[in-house]
Amino acid sequence: MKKLILCALLTVAFSINAQESYWTYYNFSVEPQNEAAVLKLVEDYFKEHKQEGVTVRFFENHFTDSDNNYSHSIGFSGSLDALGNQYSGAQSDSWDLFLTRVNQLIESSFSSSMGSIISTYGALDTLYPIQNYVYLHVNDTDAFLKEREKYFSSFNSDVRLTVLGNISSGRSPHGETHMVIMGYKDFKSAMAGMDALLSPDQVEIRRKAWKEFGENNGGVSVIRTGTRILLGKW
């Protein structure tokens, strides 16, 4: 198995609605003694060589189950044109040197995936470094999206960022179709849960809206949950 799944950056193709935002993620494991060195290499490279219009994020995979135990992930997001330009770019000496150095420090690759961002709720200008993620299998996408929009039109919160995305490639055998990211400002907020951060009136509104969403969303199964920490963003 190749150590560095970032090599796939040169070969992935896109086929999603051009009006949406796009994302790709690469998950891998790093020995603890090499974590700081890998972060430094990623930071130094993408500060200088990042594709215009693309945001790069580097995460530690913090709370996981035994089948989801990679240590880190790197993600890219942006418009179709911006990501398309990144993936079609020619190799360079700086890229080759970056790959060589990081390959020496990465223990193993785990998985990779791509998709698009469907909806975002919350303050986009706020940093949310602690992120709970949930992978879902959605039976009826139309019903799910309709009821989810209805839920957030009844209840929305400015204490977290909630992002919904679809997974178009890289699904596991469990069949996840969508992922939800819930970003918080700190671990205290992430641990407290949604209701603990709301007023009593907001709790009542949220629970009523969530009950209606659960009754009418067409069938949704939770595949996997976890918590990741944002180590860097460029």
N, C-alpha and C positions, 0 to 999 in steps of 0.2 A: 504494500500500500504506500502510495506517495505520502511523504510527511506533510507537505504543504498543499492544502486544497486551494490555496489562492491561485495556483497555476491554472485553475479552471476559469479565471477571469478572462482568459484569452479566447475562450471557445463557446461561451454560453450565448444563445440566441433569445430574442424576445418576441412575444406574440400577443401582448395584452393591449387593452384599450389605451390609445395614445394620450387620452385626456387624464389618465390617472397618474399618480406617483408610483414609482417602482422601487423595489428593494431586493437585495440579495444578501444572504448570510452564509458564513463559513464557520464551522464549529470544529475545534481541535483541542488537544491537551498539551499542556506545558508542565514540566517538572517545576516544583515550587522554587528551586534555586535559580531557575531561568526566567521567571515571570517578569521581573523588573527589566531584564535585558530585552525581552521580546517587546514589551510596551515601549521602551526607548527606541527600538528600531522602527516600530510602526509609526510612532509619533514623528520621528525625524524624517521618515520617508514621505509621509502624506502631508506634512506641513509644507513641504517644498514641491511635491510632484502630484498633488491631488488634482483630479480632473475638474475643470470648471463646472459648477452646477451640481456636483455630487457631494453629499455629506458622508463622512466616514465616522463610524462609531466602534469603539473597542470595549468589550464587556468581560467581566468575570462571571462565570456561571456559578452562583453561590449556593442556593438551596435547590437540590435536585433529587430525583429518584435514581435507583441503582442502574436503570437502563438509559439514563440521560446524563451521565456523569463526565462529560467533557469539561475542561476547565475554563476555556475562553472562546469567544466568538468575535468576529469582525463583520460589520455590516456596512452596506453601501445603499444609499437612497438618493433619488432624484428623478428628474423627468425622463421620459423615454429617450429623448435625444442625448441628454447628458450621460446617462448610463450606457446607452448604445455607443457613444463615442469612447467611453472608457474601455468597453469590452472589445472594441474593434481597433484599439490603438496598437501601434507597432511596438515591439519589444525594444528596450533601450539598455545601455550598459548599467544605468542606475537601477533599473528594475531587476536585471539579472543579478546584480550584486546584492540587492535587498533580499531576493529569494534565497540566494546562497546562504546569507547570514542567518535568516530566520529558519531555514531548513535545518540548520545545525542545532537549533534550540528547541524545536517542536518535537514532542515525543510521538504523537500520532494524530491522524485526522479522524474525524467522527462523522460529519454529515455536512451537507450544503443544501440550500433551497433558494427559491426565488418566488416572487409574487408581486402583488400591487396593494397599495393602501386604498381602502374603500372609504373610511370615514375617520375623522379625528375630532375629539371633544375635549375641551380644556384650554388652558392658557398656553399658547404655542411659544410665547416669549419667555417662559419660565423653564429652568433646568430641573429635570426629574431624574436624578441619578439612580434611584432604587426602583426597579421595574419588576412587577409580577407579570409573568406570561402564562397564557392559557391556550392550549391547542384544542381545537374543536372539530368534531365531525358534524356537519350540518346536513340534514336530510333534504330540506326544502329551502334552497337559497333565497328564492323570492319572498317566501313567508318570513324567513329569518330576518332579512334586511328590512322588510316593511315594519315588522314588530319592533326591531331594534331602534329604528328611527322614531317610532312612536314612543318608545320608552324614554329616549333621550330628549324628546320634545316635551315630555311631562316632567322629567327629572334630569338635571345636569348639575355638576359640581365643579367648583373652581379649585378644589383642593388636590386634584390629581389630573393627569392626562390619560385619556383612554383612546387607543388606536385600534382599529379593526382592519385586518388585511386578509387577502385570500392567498392561498398557497397553490401556485400553478405547476411547480416542479420541485422534486425532492421530497415528496411525501413518504412517510414511513409505511410499513405494512399495516399499521393501525388505521390508516386512511384519514388522517386529519386533512380538513379542507380549508380551515380558517385559523387565524391566530389573533388573540387579543392581548395587547400590552397595556398595563395599568401602571403609570409612572407616578412616583411619590417623591417628595422633597427629601425625605429621610426615612430611616428604618422604623422610627416610632410611628410615623403615619402609615407606612406599609403594613406594619404588624397590627395596627389598631383596626383595620378593616373599614369598609365604607361607612357603616352606620355610626361608628365611634367618632367619626370626624364631622358629623352633621348635627344640626339642631333637632330637637324632637319633632318639629313640624316637617323638616326635610326627611327625617327617617320614615315618617308615615307616608309621605308622598312617594319616596323611593320604593318602599316595600309594596305598596299598592301597584305601582307601575311595573315592578319586577314580577309580581304575581301574574299580571295580565300578559306580560311578555312570555313567561314560561308556559302559559296555557295556549298560546297562539303562534308560537315560533316555528311550527312545522317539524319539531323534533331535533334536539341538539344533544350530543354526547361529549363529555369532557374526555380527551385523550391523555393530556399531560399538563402538569402545572410546574412552575418553578419560579425562582427569583434570581435576577441578574443585577450586577452593579456596573454602572457606567464608569469606566476608567479613563476614557478620553474621547473627545469629539473634535473633528477637524472639518 
